[in-house]
Amino acid sequence: MKVETKETSTSTYTLTVEVPAKVVGQKVQQVLRDVAHQVNMPGFRPGKVPRSLLEMQFGENFLDGDVQTALIEENLPIALDQESLRPLSRPETRVVDYKEGKDFTFEADIEVLPKIEFPEFSTIKVEVDADPEPTDEDVERVLDDLKTQHATLVPKTGEDTAAIDDVLIVELGEGDTREILLSEGSDLAEQLVGHKVGEEVTIKLEEQDFTLNLKELKSMDKPDLDELADVLDKEDSKELVDEIHAQLQERLDQEYENKTRYQVLDAIIESVDVPVPPRLKEEVIDHEIEALQRSGRVGTVSDDDRTAYAEGAEQRLQREVALESLKRSQPELKLDDEKFEEIIKEEAALRSLNPAKFKALLERENSLQRFRSQKEDEQVLDFLMDAVKVSKAKAKKTAKPKTEDAEAEGEAKAAEKNPAAKKKPAAKKTAAKTTTAKKATTKKAATTKKTSTESKAKSTESKKE
């Protein structure tokens, strides 16, 4: 087999492959036998139909397409290996010359990793965002979610119209009763707020219509901050707030580290030309849209939608191309087998798994190579963080979250300095919350509904994203 390679751009090659006539003849006979076994013709056993009769029935050149396809599929991988080329996308092939008894020639357009000339990294300056800190609003959001989790449902008196933060008891069908929390901004709340108990309402959910009978309206009696701390077995409200703040800070730090790494990588990409092979880009966009359509998350995709997907795919592919090119130009950044086995052991320990079992699990899911590539990417990103000049933007000062005791203390000091100032009214508490029975009820709810502040902190940060 003869192979000629022509570089047509920094990321594309055209291969011209010539397959010997002898190989072509063998493939013709093989395809003919396969077709003959599939044809049922009176008077002939399967596989014994003469070629002349098959040509009369299907045409003189009925084998050509199958023979050409088979020859390309078998010989293109050999040619790529011979030329040490690794395609990033599906090659485009075309027949140049085909005739039985003669050499078969075809061409293939190949997209490969582009050649990138990186600058001296020490000359690149990157300003990254300041170290993040949780805001008062972040902490309050977690606290409010926790209060909602540990609230006690009580009948809503004096009002039969559904409002935000109410819990609506509905009947979906005979004997099928459900509770719906009318959260602000939710689709269900928009469709149900304003309706009264006793009404029959039709709502739309995931493109389906459901008829609900509104049976009862309840409100949430949420614990105050001190009661919530007691429910969650904290010494006081300050310990609870400090713990939430610390957990939010830990999550923000992890996200910041990842974000900063890619800010540095993007700065390097901006300093050089990182072309994205066009067919690779189209294949990635098609794959992502098909995956979203299979999951039911999107329907028909317009040209504008596809353009939006293309912009996101362009950035991701530029990053992947740059990382792969860096690994190729800096061989020491690739993981050797010994180092990779150490990483396997560390990751397995984090999951309380045996290293061999963890590795076998990755292999079974066909994700071992992807896992290795991910770890190599992290190693490259760490290298870049050390190689370029990184400066941080000035941090914005954020006030530390206040506990209820701290707020009360601040108001008292303000009153001492200005006795004439109007005293801020204290937050209202229901009578039920001052009784021992209320405390007991809240503690009982905690045993069945307790959720860690850490999980709520993570949930809150995810919502912000």
PyMOL commands that set and color helices and strands:
alter all, ss='L'
color gray80, all
select helices_A, chain A and resi 21-38+51-58+64-82+121-123+136-149+187-192+225-231+237-271+278-294+303-329+331-333+337-350+355-364+368-387+404-417+431-434+436-449+453-464
alter helices_A, ss='H'
color red, helices_A
select strands_A, chain A and resi 2-9+12-19+92-97+104-111+125-128+152-155+167-173+176-181+200-205+208-221+389-392
alter strands_A, ss='S'
color yellow, strands_A
deselect
rebuild
show_as cartoon
